[in-house]
């Protein structure tokens, strides 16, 4: 059984991308990393980072389902 962990804010999203993703690739993964890093540094809106993170997570779950 998988444990769901809340991801609150760009710092948590960045940690999740770097530590909890089994696949560190994909069309959406690297843009999400960049967006989260920029949001942590207040260089882009957290809302933008959130959208990128969600896109990367959806892509990740699709990749996991195909394994």
C-alpha positions as CSV (number, residue, x, y, z in Angstrom):
1,X,0.0,0.0,0.0
2,X,1.3,3.4,-1.0
3,X,1.4,6.2,1.6
4,X,0.2,9.6,0.3
5,X,2.3,12.5,1.4
6,X,1.1,16.1,1.0
7,X,3.3,18.3,-1.1
8,X,2.9,21.8,0.2
9,X,4.9,24.6,-1.6
10,X,7.6,24.6,-4.1
11,X,10.4,23.5,-1.7
12,X,8.4,20.3,-0.9
13,X,7.6,19.8,-4.6
14,X,11.3,20.1,-5.5
15,X,12.3,17.6,-2.7
16,X,9.6,15.2,-4.0
17,X,10.8,15.4,-7.6
18,X,14.4,14.8,-6.5
19,X,13.8,12.0,-4.0
20,X,10.5,10.2,-4.6
21,X,10.3,10.0,-8.3
22,X,11.5,6.5,-9.5
23,X,11.9,7.9,-13.0
24,X,13.9,11.1,-13.3
25,X,13.2,11.8,-16.9
26,X,10.3,12.6,-19.1
27,X,9.0,15.5,-21.1
28,X,7.5,17.2,-18.0
29,X,10.1,16.3,-15.4
30,X,12.8,18.8,-16.1
31,X,10.5,21.8,-16.7
32,X,9.0,21.0,-13.3
33,X,12.4,20.9,-11.7
34,X,13.2,24.3,-13.2
35,X,9.9,25.8,-12.2
36,X,10.2,24.6,-8.6
37,X,13.8,25.8,-8.3
38,X,12.8,29.2,-9.7
39,X,9.8,29.4,-7.4
40,X,11.9,28.6,-4.3
41,X,14.1,31.6,-5.3
42,X,11.0,33.8,-5.9
43,X,11.9,34.1,-9.6
44,X,8.5,32.7,-10.8
45,X,5.1,32.3,-9.4
46,X,4.4,29.3,-7.1
47,X,1.2,28.7,-9.1
48,X,3.3,28.1,-12.2
49,X,5.5,25.7,-10.4
50,X,2.4,23.9,-9.1
51,X,1.1,23.4,-12.6
52,X,4.4,22.1,-13.8
53,X,4.7,19.8,-10.8
54,X,1.2,18.4,-11.4
55,X,2.0,17.8,-15.1
56,X,5.2,16.0,-14.1
57,X,3.4,13.9,-11.5
58,X,0.7,12.8,-14.0
59,X,3.4,11.9,-16.5
60,X,5.2,9.9,-13.7
61,X,2.1,8.0,-12.7
62,X,1.4,7.1,-16.4
63,X,5.0,5.8,-16.7
64,X,4.6,3.8,-13.5
65,X,1.3,2.3,-14.8
66,X,3.1,1.1,-17.9
67,X,5.8,-0.8,-16.0
